[in-house]
Amino acid sequence: MKKNDIISSQSSISGKQLVELEKIGLVIRELRFNFGLLTQKELADRCGVHFNTIHTIEHGRRNYNLLSLIKIICYFEYDLPTFMRELM
């Protein structure tokens, strides 16, 4: 992906959406640390997603695949509705 592509994908995210992505990233990061101090790579391997996916979610700067998020939250024994309520 070129630098211009990244800037373009970021600029299509509104300020409010960016805040929500950042909140999701913070929760995932907290869970990762509280769940045995997993590295991003370890979490990615255990969830069956790419390391860059974990990195992207935790930094909250770009949109990502909902299926990847579900794999991650399921690893932490959450379901999507419960996880989303915790963000509120």
PyMOL Python script that loads the backbone (N, CA, C, O; Angstrom):
from pymol import cmd

cmd.read_pdbstr("""\
ATOM      1  N   MET A   1       0.844  -1.168   0.000  1.00  0.00           N
ATOM      2  CA  MET A   1       0.000   0.000   0.000  1.00  0.00           C
ATOM      3  C   MET A   1       0.892   1.233   0.000  1.00  0.00           C
ATOM      4  O   MET A   1       1.858   1.311   0.759  1.00  0.00           O
ATOM      5  N   LYS A   2       0.567   2.181  -0.842  1.00  0.00           N
ATOM      6  CA  LYS A   2       1.340   3.411  -0.949  1.00  0.00           C
ATOM      7  C   LYS A   2       0.914   4.400   0.140  1.00  0.00           C
ATOM      8  O   LYS A   2      -0.188   4.314   0.682  1.00  0.00           O
ATOM      9  N   LYS A   3       1.803   5.330   0.440  1.00  0.00           N
ATOM     10  CA  LYS A   3       1.520   6.338   1.449  1.00  0.00           C
ATOM     11  C   LYS A   3       0.242   7.104   1.116  1.00  0.00           C
ATOM     12  O   LYS A   3      -0.565   7.369   2.007  1.00  0.00           O
ATOM     13  N   ASN A   4       0.048   7.460  -0.142  1.00  0.00           N
ATOM     14  CA  ASN A   4      -1.156   8.192  -0.543  1.00  0.00           C
ATOM     15  C   ASN A   4      -2.418   7.383  -0.306  1.00  0.00           C
ATOM     16  O   ASN A   4      -3.458   7.949   0.032  1.00  0.00           O
ATOM     17  N   ASP A   5      -2.346   6.055  -0.480  1.00  0.00           N
ATOM     18  CA  ASP A   5      -3.503   5.191  -0.230  1.00  0.00           C
ATOM     19  C   ASP A   5      -3.866   5.210   1.244  1.00  0.00           C
ATOM     20  O   ASP A   5      -5.046   5.235   1.592  1.00  0.00           O
ATOM     21  N   ILE A   6      -2.857   5.196   2.121  1.00  0.00           N
ATOM     22  CA  ILE A   6      -3.106   5.216   3.554  1.00  0.00           C
ATOM     23  C   ILE A   6      -3.745   6.535   3.959  1.00  0.00           C
ATOM     24  O   ILE A   6      -4.720   6.550   4.710  1.00  0.00           O
ATOM     25  N   ILE A   7      -3.203   7.636   3.468  1.00  0.00           N
ATOM     26  CA  ILE A   7      -3.759   8.947   3.787  1.00  0.00           C
ATOM     27  C   ILE A   7      -5.195   9.033   3.300  1.00  0.00           C
ATOM     28  O   ILE A   7      -6.060   9.552   4.005  1.00  0.00           O
ATOM     29  N   SER A   8      -5.454   8.531   2.103  1.00  0.00           N
ATOM     30  CA  SER A   8      -6.796   8.552   1.544  1.00  0.00           C
ATOM     31  C   SER A   8      -7.763   7.750   2.399  1.00  0.00           C
ATOM     32  O   SER A   8      -8.878   8.208   2.647  1.00  0.00           O
ATOM     33  N   SER A   9      -7.365   6.548   2.863  1.00  0.00           N
ATOM     34  CA  SER A   9      -8.265   5.724   3.661  1.00  0.00           C
ATOM     35  C   SER A   9      -8.499   6.356   5.023  1.00  0.00           C
ATOM     36  O   SER A   9      -9.584   6.202   5.585  1.00  0.00           O
ATOM     37  N   GLN A  10      -7.513   7.065   5.574  1.00  0.00           N
ATOM     38  CA  GLN A  10      -7.679   7.715   6.858  1.00  0.00           C
ATOM     39  C   GLN A  10      -8.589   8.926   6.738  1.00  0.00           C
ATOM     40  O   GLN A  10      -9.390   9.190   7.634  1.00  0.00           O
ATOM     41  N   SER A  11      -8.474   9.657   5.649  1.00  0.00           N
ATOM     42  CA  SER A  11      -9.259  10.876   5.508  1.00  0.00           C
ATOM     43  C   SER A  11     -10.742  10.577   5.288  1.00  0.00           C
ATOM     44  O   SER A  11     -11.579  11.462   5.465  1.00  0.00           O
ATOM     45  N   SER A  12     -11.075   9.353   4.906  1.00  0.00           N
ATOM     46  CA  SER A  12     -12.479   9.007   4.708  1.00  0.00           C
ATOM     47  C   SER A  12     -13.176   8.656   6.020  1.00  0.00           C
ATOM     48  O   SER A  12     -14.385   8.426   6.038  1.00  0.00           O
ATOM     49  N   ILE A  13     -12.426   8.613   7.109  1.00  0.00           N
ATOM     50  CA  ILE A  13     -12.984   8.310   8.420  1.00  0.00           C
ATOM     51  C   ILE A  13     -13.265   9.631   9.128  1.00  0.00           C
ATOM     52  O   ILE A  13     -12.379  10.477   9.257  1.00  0.00           O
ATOM     53  N   SER A  14     -14.509   9.802   9.588  1.00  0.00           N
ATOM     54  CA  SER A  14     -14.858  11.044  10.279  1.00  0.00           C
ATOM     55  C   SER A  14     -14.231  11.071  11.669  1.00  0.00           C
ATOM     56  O   SER A  14     -13.777  10.046  12.179  1.00  0.00           O
ATOM     57  N   GLY A  15     -14.212  12.244  12.268  1.00  0.00           N
ATOM     58  CA  GLY A  15     -13.648  12.404  13.604  1.00  0.00           C
ATOM     59  C   GLY A  15     -14.309  11.517  14.638  1.00  0.00           C
ATOM     60  O   GLY A  15     -13.628  10.914  15.467  1.00  0.00           O
ATOM     61  N   LYS A  16     -15.631  11.430  14.596  1.00  0.00           N
ATOM     62  CA  LYS A  16     -16.371  10.596  15.556  1.00  0.00           C
ATOM     63  C   LYS A  16     -16.043   9.112  15.345  1.00  0.00           C
ATOM     64  O   LYS A  16     -15.867   8.369  16.311  1.00  0.00           O
ATOM     65  N   GLN A  17     -15.962   8.690  14.094  1.00  0.00           N
ATOM     66  CA  GLN A  17     -15.630   7.300  13.802  1.00  0.00           C
ATOM     67  C   GLN A  17     -14.220   6.981  14.266  1.00  0.00           C
ATOM     68  O   GLN A  17     -13.962   5.891  14.778  1.00  0.00           O
ATOM     69  N   LEU A  18     -13.310   7.926  14.089  1.00  0.00           N
ATOM     70  CA  LEU A  18     -11.936   7.736  14.517  1.00  0.00           C
ATOM     71  C   LEU A  18     -11.863   7.561  16.031  1.00  0.00           C
ATOM     72  O   LEU A  18     -11.106   6.725  16.524  1.00  0.00           O
ATOM     73  N   VAL A  19     -12.640   8.339  16.764  1.00  0.00           N
ATOM     74  CA  VAL A  19     -12.687   8.204  18.219  1.00  0.00           C
ATOM     75  C   VAL A  19     -13.172   6.806  18.604  1.00  0.00           C
ATOM     76  O   VAL A  19     -12.626   6.188  19.518  1.00  0.00           O
ATOM     77  N   GLU A  20     -14.184   6.314  17.916  1.00  0.00           N
ATOM     78  CA  GLU A  20     -14.710   4.977  18.221  1.00  0.00           C
ATOM     79  C   GLU A  20     -13.675   3.899  17.908  1.00  0.00           C
ATOM     80  O   GLU A  20     -13.514   2.955  18.681  1.00  0.00           O
ATOM     81  N   LEU A  21     -12.972   4.031  16.778  1.00  0.00           N
ATOM     82  CA  LEU A  21     -11.919   3.075  16.447  1.00  0.00           C
ATOM     83  C   LEU A  21     -10.819   3.092  17.502  1.00  0.00           C
ATOM     84  O   LEU A  21     -10.282   2.047  17.869  1.00  0.00           O
ATOM     85  N   GLU A  22     -10.491   4.278  17.982  1.00  0.00           N
ATOM     86  CA  GLU A  22      -9.462   4.396  19.016  1.00  0.00           C
ATOM     87  C   GLU A  22      -9.914   3.745  20.318  1.00  0.00           C
ATOM     88  O   GLU A  22      -9.104   3.116  21.000  1.00  0.00           O
ATOM     89  N   LYS A  23     -11.202   3.883  20.681  1.00  0.00           N
ATOM     90  CA  LYS A  23     -11.717   3.243  21.898  1.00  0.00           C
ATOM     91  C   LYS A  23     -11.628   1.727  21.784  1.00  0.00           C
ATOM     92  O   LYS A  23     -11.224   1.053  22.731  1.00  0.00           O
ATOM     93  N   ILE A  24     -12.005   1.192  20.627  1.00  0.00           N
ATOM     94  CA  ILE A  24     -11.918  -0.256  20.408  1.00  0.00           C
ATOM     95  C   ILE A  24     -10.464  -0.700  20.556  1.00  0.00           C
ATOM     96  O   ILE A  24     -10.180  -1.708  21.203  1.00  0.00           O
ATOM     97  N   GLY A  25      -9.557   0.045  19.963  1.00  0.00           N
ATOM     98  CA  GLY A  25      -8.139  -0.294  20.050  1.00  0.00           C
ATOM     99  C   GLY A  25      -7.626  -0.306  21.475  1.00  0.00           C
ATOM    100  O   GLY A  25      -6.863  -1.193  21.857  1.00  0.00           O
ATOM    101  N   LEU A  26      -8.039   0.675  22.264  1.00  0.00           N
ATOM    102  CA  LEU A  26      -7.604   0.733  23.662  1.00  0.00           C
ATOM    103  C   LEU A  26      -8.111  -0.462  24.455  1.00  0.00           C
ATOM    104  O   LEU A  26      -7.381  -1.021  25.273  1.00  0.00           O
ATOM    105  N   VAL A  27      -9.354  -0.856  24.217  1.00  0.00           N
ATOM    106  CA  VAL A  27      -9.909  -2.017  24.928  1.00  0.00           C
ATOM    107  C   VAL A  27      -9.167  -3.285  24.539  1.00  0.00           C
ATOM    108  O   VAL A  27      -8.830  -4.092  25.405  1.00  0.00           O
ATOM    109  N   ILE A  28      -8.908  -3.472  23.255  1.00  0.00           N
ATOM    110  CA  ILE A  28      -8.169  -4.663  22.812  1.00  0.00           C
ATOM    111  C   ILE A  28      -6.777  -4.677  23.439  1.00  0.00           C
ATOM    112  O   ILE A  28      -6.312  -5.719  23.901  1.00  0.00           O
ATOM    113  N   ARG A  29      -6.125  -3.537  23.456  1.00  0.00           N
ATOM    114  CA  ARG A  29      -4.786  -3.453  24.056  1.00  0.00           C
ATOM    115  C   ARG A  29      -4.826  -3.800  25.548  1.00  0.00           C
ATOM    116  O   ARG A  29      -3.978  -4.547  26.038  1.00  0.00           O
ATOM    117  N   GLU A  30      -5.812  -3.256  26.265  1.00  0.00           N
ATOM    118  CA  GLU A  30      -5.957  -3.577  27.691  1.00  0.00           C
ATOM    119  C   GLU A  30      -6.202  -5.065  27.901  1.00  0.00           C
ATOM    120  O   GLU A  30      -5.605  -5.679  28.786  1.00  0.00           O
ATOM    121  N   LEU A  31      -7.075  -5.640  27.094  1.00  0.00           N
ATOM    122  CA  LEU A  31      -7.335  -7.071  27.208  1.00  0.00           C
ATOM    123  C   LEU A  31      -6.062  -7.881  26.966  1.00  0.00           C
ATOM    124  O   LEU A  31      -5.777  -8.843  27.680  1.00  0.00           O
ATOM    125  N   ARG A  32      -5.312  -7.479  25.957  1.00  0.00           N
ATOM    126  CA  ARG A  32      -4.069  -8.188  25.631  1.00  0.00           C
ATOM    127  C   ARG A  32      -3.094  -8.137  26.809  1.00  0.00           C
ATOM    128  O   ARG A  32      -2.472  -9.144  27.146  1.00  0.00           O
ATOM    129  N   PHE A  33      -2.962  -6.981  27.424  1.00  0.00           N
ATOM    130  CA  PHE A  33      -2.052  -6.843  28.563  1.00  0.00           C
ATOM    131  C   PHE A  33      -2.581  -7.592  29.788  1.00  0.00           C
ATOM    132  O   PHE A  33      -1.808  -8.204  30.525  1.00  0.00           O
ATOM    133  N   ASN A  34      -3.883  -7.543  30.001  1.00  0.00           N
ATOM    134  CA  ASN A  34      -4.475  -8.199  31.164  1.00  0.00           C
ATOM    135  C   ASN A  34      -4.607  -9.708  30.999  1.00  0.00           C
ATOM    136  O   ASN A  34      -4.880 -10.422  31.964  1.00  0.00           O
ATOM    137  N   PHE A  35      -4.417 -10.183  29.790  1.00  0.00           N
ATOM    138  CA  PHE A  35      -4.575 -11.601  29.499  1.00  0.00           C
ATOM    139  C   PHE A  35      -3.203 -12.256  29.372  1.00  0.00           C
ATOM    140  O   PHE A  35      -2.953 -13.022  28.441  1.00  0.00           O
ATOM    141  N   GLY A  36      -2.326 -11.949  30.307  1.00  0.00           N
ATOM    142  CA  GLY A  36      -1.024 -12.601  30.331  1.00  0.00           C
ATOM    143  C   GLY A  36       0.063 -11.865  29.584  1.00  0.00           C
ATOM    144  O   GLY A  36       1.046 -12.476  29.165  1.00  0.00           O
ATOM    145  N   LEU A  37      -0.092 -10.555  29.406  1.00  0.00           N
ATOM    146  CA  LEU A  37       0.924  -9.755  28.721  1.00  0.00           C
ATOM    147  C   LEU A  37       1.301 -10.319  27.349  1.00  0.00           C
ATOM    148  O   LEU A  37       2.480 -10.432  27.014  1.00  0.00           O
ATOM    149  N   LEU A  38       0.294 -10.667  26.571  1.00  0.00           N
ATOM    150  CA  LEU A  38       0.523 -11.167  25.221  1.00  0.00           C
ATOM    151  C   LEU A  38       1.124 -10.083  24.342  1.00  0.00           C
ATOM    152  O   LEU A  38       0.768  -8.910  24.458  1.00  0.00           O
ATOM    153  N   THR A  39       2.027 -10.477  23.472  1.00  0.00           N
ATOM    154  CA  THR A  39       2.499  -9.535  22.454  1.00  0.00           C
ATOM    155  C   THR A  39       1.446  -9.477  21.349  1.00  0.00           C
ATOM    156  O   THR A  39       0.555 -10.324  21.278  1.00  0.00           O
ATOM    157  N   GLN A  40       1.561  -8.479  20.500  1.00  0.00           N
ATOM    158  CA  GLN A  40       0.640  -8.395  19.360  1.00  0.00           C
ATOM    159  C   GLN A  40       0.777  -9.629  18.482  1.00  0.00           C
ATOM    160  O   GLN A  40      -0.222 -10.151  17.988  1.00  0.00           O
ATOM    161  N   LYS A  41       1.992 -10.096  18.283  1.00  0.00           N
ATOM    162  CA  LYS A  41       2.240 -11.289  17.452  1.00  0.00           C
ATOM    163  C   LYS A  41       1.608 -12.524  18.083  1.00  0.00           C
ATOM    164  O   LYS A  41       0.982 -13.320  17.383  1.00  0.00           O
ATOM    165  N   GLU A  42       1.760 -12.695  19.389  1.00  0.00           N
ATOM    166  CA  GLU A  42       1.166 -13.858  20.063  1.00  0.00           C
ATOM    167  C   GLU A  42      -0.352 -13.840  19.937  1.00  0.00           C
ATOM    168  O   GLU A  42      -0.969 -14.868  19.656  1.00  0.00           O
ATOM    169  N   LEU A  43      -0.949 -12.681  20.144  1.00  0.00           N
ATOM    170  CA  LEU A  43      -2.402 -12.575  20.016  1.00  0.00           C
ATOM    171  C   LEU A  43      -2.835 -12.882  18.593  1.00  0.00           C
ATOM    172  O   LEU A  43      -3.804 -13.611  18.381  1.00  0.00           O
ATOM    173  N   ALA A  44      -2.133 -12.339  17.629  1.00  0.00           N
ATOM    174  CA  ALA A  44      -2.469 -12.590  16.222  1.00  0.00           C
ATOM    175  C   ALA A  44      -2.411 -14.089  15.913  1.00  0.00           C
ATOM    176  O   ALA A  44      -3.318 -14.627  15.278  1.00  0.00           O
ATOM    177  N   ASP A  45      -1.356 -14.755  16.360  1.00  0.00           N
ATOM    178  CA  ASP A  45      -1.215 -16.195  16.120  1.00  0.00           C
ATOM    179  C   ASP A  45      -2.349 -16.980  16.763  1.00  0.00           C
ATOM    180  O   ASP A  45      -2.886 -17.909  16.161  1.00  0.00           O
ATOM    181  N   ARG A  46      -2.709 -16.608  17.974  1.00  0.00           N
ATOM    182  CA  ARG A  46      -3.766 -17.340  18.696  1.00  0.00           C
ATOM    183  C   ARG A  46      -5.161 -17.092  18.118  1.00  0.00           C
ATOM    184  O   ARG A  46      -6.053 -17.930  18.248  1.00  0.00           O
ATOM    185  N   CYS A  47      -5.337 -15.941  17.483  1.00  0.00           N
ATOM    186  CA  CYS A  47      -6.652 -15.597  16.915  1.00  0.00           C
ATOM    187  C   CYS A  47      -6.780 -15.968  15.443  1.00  0.00           C
ATOM    188  O   CYS A  47      -7.880 -15.971  14.890  1.00  0.00           O
ATOM    189  N   GLY A  48      -5.657 -16.279  14.815  1.00  0.00           N
ATOM    190  CA  GLY A  48      -5.699 -16.604  13.400  1.00  0.00           C
ATOM    191  C   GLY A  48      -5.832 -15.388  12.508  1.00  0.00           C
ATOM    192  O   GLY A  48      -6.434 -15.454  11.436  1.00  0.00           O
ATOM    193  N   VAL A  49      -5.265 -14.272  12.957  1.00  0.00           N
ATOM    194  CA  VAL A  49      -5.253 -13.063  12.137  1.00  0.00           C
ATOM    195  C   VAL A  49      -3.796 -12.633  11.954  1.00  0.00           C
ATOM    196  O   VAL A  49      -2.900 -13.139  12.629  1.00  0.00           O
ATOM    197  N   HIS A  50      -3.580 -11.718  11.057  1.00  0.00           N
ATOM    198  CA  HIS A  50      -2.219 -11.236  10.797  1.00  0.00           C
ATOM    199  C   HIS A  50      -1.811 -10.238  11.886  1.00  0.00           C
ATOM    200  O   HIS A  50      -2.650  -9.514  12.421  1.00  0.00           O
ATOM    201  N   PHE A  51      -0.534 -10.211  12.200  1.00  0.00           N
ATOM    202  CA  PHE A  51       0.006  -9.265  13.178  1.00  0.00           C
ATOM    203  C   PHE A  51      -0.402  -7.833  12.855  1.00  0.00           C
ATOM    204  O   PHE A  51      -0.742  -7.069  13.759  1.00  0.00           O
ATOM    205  N   ASN A  52      -0.372  -7.463  11.588  1.00  0.00           N
ATOM    206  CA  ASN A  52      -0.736  -6.090  11.195  1.00  0.00           C
ATOM    207  C   ASN A  52      -2.173  -5.743  11.567  1.00  0.00           C
ATOM    208  O   ASN A  52      -2.492  -4.579  11.807  1.00  0.00           O
ATOM    209  N   THR A  53      -3.038  -6.755  11.615  1.00  0.00           N
ATOM    210  CA  THR A  53      -4.432  -6.526  12.008  1.00  0.00           C
ATOM    211  C   THR A  53      -4.498  -6.065  13.457  1.00  0.00           C
ATOM    212  O   THR A  53      -5.199  -5.104  13.773  1.00  0.00           O
ATOM    213  N   ILE A  54      -3.774  -6.744  14.339  1.00  0.00           N
ATOM    214  CA  ILE A  54      -3.745  -6.354  15.752  1.00  0.00           C
ATOM    215  C   ILE A  54      -3.171  -4.942  15.876  1.00  0.00           C
ATOM    216  O   ILE A  54      -3.711  -4.099  16.592  1.00  0.00           O
ATOM    217  N   HIS A  55      -2.092  -4.707  15.181  1.00  0.00           N
ATOM    218  CA  HIS A  55      -1.437  -3.397  15.221  1.00  0.00           C
ATOM    219  C   HIS A  55      -2.407  -2.301  14.749  1.00  0.00           C
ATOM    220  O   HIS A  55      -2.521  -1.254  15.385  1.00  0.00           O
ATOM    221  N   THR A  56      -3.090  -2.546  13.652  1.00  0.00           N
ATOM    222  CA  THR A  56      -4.037  -1.577  13.089  1.00  0.00           C
ATOM    223  C   THR A  56      -5.179  -1.289  14.051  1.00  0.00           C
ATOM    224  O   THR A  56      -5.551  -0.133  14.254  1.00  0.00           O
ATOM    225  N   ILE A  57      -5.736  -2.343  14.644  1.00  0.00           N
ATOM    226  CA  ILE A  57      -6.855  -2.163  15.571  1.00  0.00           C
ATOM    227  C   ILE A  57      -6.403  -1.369  16.793  1.00  0.00           C
ATOM    228  O   ILE A  57      -7.074  -0.421  17.201  1.00  0.00           O
ATOM    229  N   GLU A  58      -5.281  -1.747  17.371  1.00  0.00           N
ATOM    230  CA  GLU A  58      -4.823  -1.084  18.592  1.00  0.00           C
ATOM    231  C   GLU A  58      -4.477   0.384  18.369  1.00  0.00           C
ATOM    232  O   GLU A  58      -4.608   1.194  19.287  1.00  0.00           O
ATOM    233  N   HIS A  59      -4.045   0.731  17.181  1.00  0.00           N
ATOM    234  CA  HIS A  59      -3.713   2.125  16.915  1.00  0.00           C
ATOM    235  C   HIS A  59      -4.919   2.933  16.453  1.00  0.00           C
ATOM    236  O   HIS A  59      -4.854   4.161  16.396  1.00  0.00           O
ATOM    237  N   GLY A  60      -6.022   2.259  16.121  1.00  0.00           N
ATOM    238  CA  GLY A  60      -7.275   2.928  15.819  1.00  0.00           C
ATOM    239  C   GLY A  60      -7.219   3.940  14.699  1.00  0.00           C
ATOM    240  O   GLY A  60      -7.971   4.914  14.704  1.00  0.00           O
ATOM    241  N   ARG A  61      -6.350   3.726  13.752  1.00  0.00           N
ATOM    242  CA  ARG A  61      -6.170   4.723  12.711  1.00  0.00           C
ATOM    243  C   ARG A  61      -6.800   4.360  11.379  1.00  0.00           C
ATOM    244  O   ARG A  61      -6.953   5.223  10.515  1.00  0.00           O
ATOM    245  N   ARG A  62      -7.164   3.117  11.199  1.00  0.00           N
ATOM    246  CA  ARG A  62      -7.765   2.698   9.931  1.00  0.00           C
ATOM    247  C   ARG A  62      -8.895   1.728  10.213  1.00  0.00           C
ATOM    248  O   ARG A  62      -8.965   1.105  11.272  1.00  0.00           O
ATOM    249  N   ASN A  63      -9.760   1.623   9.251  1.00  0.00           N
ATOM    250  CA  ASN A  63     -10.843   0.665   9.327  1.00  0.00           C
ATOM    251  C   ASN A  63     -10.275  -0.741   9.180  1.00  0.00           C
ATOM    252  O   ASN A  63      -9.204  -0.906   8.594  1.00  0.00           O
ATOM    253  N   TYR A  64     -10.944  -1.732   9.682  1.00  0.00           N
ATOM    254  CA  TYR A  64     -10.484  -3.111   9.576  1.00  0.00           C
ATOM    255  C   TYR A  64     -11.682  -4.032   9.447  1.00  0.00           C
ATOM    256  O   TYR A  64     -12.829  -3.592   9.530  1.00  0.00           O
ATOM    257  N   ASN A  65     -11.417  -5.277   9.250  1.00  0.00           N
ATOM    258  CA  ASN A  65     -12.411  -6.291   8.993  1.00  0.00           C
ATOM    259  C   ASN A  65     -13.149  -6.672  10.279  1.00  0.00           C
ATOM    260  O   ASN A  65     -12.518  -6.967  11.294  1.00  0.00           O
ATOM    261  N   LEU A  66     -14.470  -6.666  10.237  1.00  0.00           N
ATOM    262  CA  LEU A  66     -15.281  -7.035  11.397  1.00  0.00           C
ATOM    263  C   LEU A  66     -15.022  -8.477  11.809  1.00  0.00           C
ATOM    264  O   LEU A  66     -15.009  -8.778  13.003  1.00  0.00           O
ATOM    265  N   LEU A  67     -14.818  -9.373  10.855  1.00  0.00           N
ATOM    266  CA  LEU A  67     -14.542 -10.766  11.175  1.00  0.00           C
ATOM    267  C   LEU A  67     -13.270 -10.887  12.013  1.00  0.00           C
ATOM    268  O   LEU A  67     -13.215 -11.697  12.938  1.00  0.00           O
ATOM    269  N   SER A  68     -12.260 -10.099  11.701  1.00  0.00           N
ATOM    270  CA  SER A  68     -11.024 -10.106  12.481  1.00  0.00           C
ATOM    271  C   SER A  68     -11.293  -9.656  13.912  1.00  0.00           C
ATOM    272  O   SER A  68     -10.780 -10.254  14.857  1.00  0.00           O
ATOM    273  N   LEU A  69     -12.093  -8.608  14.075  1.00  0.00           N
ATOM    274  CA  LEU A  69     -12.431  -8.132  15.412  1.00  0.00           C
ATOM    275  C   LEU A  69     -13.174  -9.216  16.189  1.00  0.00           C
ATOM    276  O   LEU A  69     -12.904  -9.427  17.371  1.00  0.00           O
ATOM    277  N   ILE A  70     -14.095  -9.895  15.539  1.00  0.00           N
ATOM    278  CA  ILE A  70     -14.848 -10.953  16.208  1.00  0.00           C
ATOM    279  C   ILE A  70     -13.921 -12.080  16.639  1.00  0.00           C
ATOM    280  O   ILE A  70     -14.071 -12.600  17.745  1.00  0.00           O
ATOM    281  N   LYS A  71     -12.971 -12.469  15.803  1.00  0.00           N
ATOM    282  CA  LYS A  71     -12.010 -13.507  16.181  1.00  0.00           C
ATOM    283  C   LYS A  71     -11.242 -13.098  17.434  1.00  0.00           C
ATOM    284  O   LYS A  71     -11.012 -13.914  18.327  1.00  0.00           O
ATOM    285  N   ILE A  72     -10.852 -11.844  17.491  1.00  0.00           N
ATOM    286  CA  ILE A  72     -10.072 -11.350  18.621  1.00  0.00           C
ATOM    287  C   ILE A  72     -10.910 -11.322  19.893  1.00  0.00           C
ATOM    288  O   ILE A  72     -10.465 -11.804  20.935  1.00  0.00           O
ATOM    289  N   ILE A  73     -12.110 -10.768  19.823  1.00  0.00           N
ATOM    290  CA  ILE A  73     -12.909 -10.686  21.042  1.00  0.00           C
ATOM    291  C   ILE A  73     -13.376 -12.060  21.503  1.00  0.00           C
ATOM    292  O   ILE A  73     -13.558 -12.278  22.701  1.00  0.00           O
ATOM    293  N   CYS A  74     -13.569 -12.979  20.582  1.00  0.00           N
ATOM    294  CA  CYS A  74     -13.915 -14.350  20.969  1.00  0.00           C
ATOM    295  C   CYS A  74     -12.755 -15.017  21.713  1.00  0.00           C
ATOM    296  O   CYS A  74     -12.974 -15.808  22.631  1.00  0.00           O
ATOM    297  N   TYR A  75     -11.533 -14.698  21.316  1.00  0.00           N
ATOM    298  CA  TYR A  75     -10.369 -15.233  22.021  1.00  0.00           C
ATOM    299  C   TYR A  75     -10.412 -14.808  23.491  1.00  0.00           C
ATOM    300  O   TYR A  75     -10.035 -15.578  24.374  1.00  0.00           O
ATOM    301  N   PHE A  76     -10.868 -13.594  23.746  1.00  0.00           N
ATOM    302  CA  PHE A  76     -10.967 -13.093  25.111  1.00  0.00           C
ATOM    303  C   PHE A  76     -12.292 -13.478  25.774  1.00  0.00           C
ATOM    304  O   PHE A  76     -12.632 -12.971  26.843  1.00  0.00           O
ATOM    305  N   GLU A  77     -13.030 -14.378  25.127  1.00  0.00           N
ATOM    306  CA  GLU A  77     -14.288 -14.935  25.629  1.00  0.00           C
ATOM    307  C   GLU A  77     -15.388 -13.885  25.781  1.00  0.00           C
ATOM    308  O   GLU A  77     -16.173 -13.917  26.729  1.00  0.00           O
ATOM    309  N   TYR A  78     -15.425 -12.958  24.829  1.00  0.00           N
ATOM    310  CA  TYR A  78     -16.498 -11.978  24.727  1.00  0.00           C
ATOM    311  C   TYR A  78     -17.339 -12.326  23.504  1.00  0.00           C
ATOM    312  O   TYR A  78     -16.870 -12.975  22.570  1.00  0.00           O
ATOM    313  N   ASP A  79     -18.598 -11.878  23.533  1.00  0.00           N
ATOM    314  CA  ASP A  79     -19.372 -11.876  22.300  1.00  0.00           C
ATOM    315  C   ASP A  79     -19.467 -10.411  21.867  1.00  0.00           C
ATOM    316  O   ASP A  79     -19.203  -9.507  22.660  1.00  0.00           O
ATOM    317  N   LEU A  80     -19.836 -10.186  20.637  1.00  0.00           N
ATOM    318  CA  LEU A  80     -19.819  -8.829  20.095  1.00  0.00           C
ATOM    319  C   LEU A  80     -20.716  -7.866  20.878  1.00  0.00           C
ATOM    320  O   LEU A  80     -20.272  -6.761  21.187  1.00  0.00           O
ATOM    321  N   PRO A  81     -21.971  -8.238  21.215  1.00  0.00           N
ATOM    322  CA  PRO A  81     -22.806  -7.280  21.969  1.00  0.00           C
ATOM    323  C   PRO A  81     -22.213  -6.905  23.335  1.00  0.00           C
ATOM    324  O   PRO A  81     -22.261  -5.740  23.729  1.00  0.00           O
ATOM    325  N   THR A  82     -21.664  -7.871  24.046  1.00  0.00           N
ATOM    326  CA  THR A  82     -21.058  -7.590  25.347  1.00  0.00           C
ATOM    327  C   THR A  82     -19.854  -6.676  25.180  1.00  0.00           C
ATOM    328  O   THR A  82     -19.687  -5.716  25.932  1.00  0.00           O
ATOM    329  N   PHE A  83     -19.023  -6.972  24.202  1.00  0.00           N
ATOM    330  CA  PHE A  83     -17.843  -6.156  23.942  1.00  0.00           C
ATOM    331  C   PHE A  83     -18.246  -4.715  23.633  1.00  0.00           C
ATOM    332  O   PHE A  83     -17.639  -3.775  24.146  1.00  0.00           O
ATOM    333  N   MET A  84     -19.261  -4.544  22.802  1.00  0.00           N
ATOM    334  CA  MET A  84     -19.673  -3.203  22.411  1.00  0.00           C
ATOM    335  C   MET A  84     -20.268  -2.442  23.605  1.00  0.00           C
ATOM    336  O   MET A  84     -20.086  -1.229  23.715  1.00  0.00           O
ATOM    337  N   ARG A  85     -20.977  -3.144  24.499  1.00  0.00           N
ATOM    338  CA  ARG A  85     -21.499  -2.474  25.699  1.00  0.00           C
ATOM    339  C   ARG A  85     -20.358  -1.980  26.585  1.00  0.00           C
ATOM    340  O   ARG A  85     -20.473  -0.927  27.213  1.00  0.00           O
ATOM    341  N   GLU A  86     -19.261  -2.730  26.638  1.00  0.00           N
ATOM    342  CA  GLU A  86     -18.120  -2.331  27.453  1.00  0.00           C
ATOM    343  C   GLU A  86     -17.462  -1.060  26.926  1.00  0.00           C
ATOM    344  O   GLU A  86     -16.779  -0.362  27.675  1.00  0.00           O
ATOM    345  N   LEU A  87     -17.658  -0.757  25.663  1.00  0.00           N
ATOM    346  CA  LEU A  87     -17.081   0.451  25.077  1.00  0.00           C
ATOM    347  C   LEU A  87     -17.832   1.713  25.497  1.00  0.00           C
ATOM    348  O   LEU A  87     -17.287   2.814  25.434  1.00  0.00           O
ATOM    349  N   MET A  88     -19.061   1.552  25.916  1.00  0.00           N
ATOM    350  CA  MET A  88     -19.911   2.716  26.256  1.00  0.00           C
ATOM    351  C   MET A  88     -19.482   3.352  27.546  1.00  0.00           C
ATOM    352  O   MET A  88     -20.082   4.336  27.980  1.00  0.00           O
TER     353      MET A  88
END
""", "prot")
cmd.dss("prot")
cmd.show_as("cartoon", "prot")
cmd.util.cbc("prot")
cmd.orient("prot")
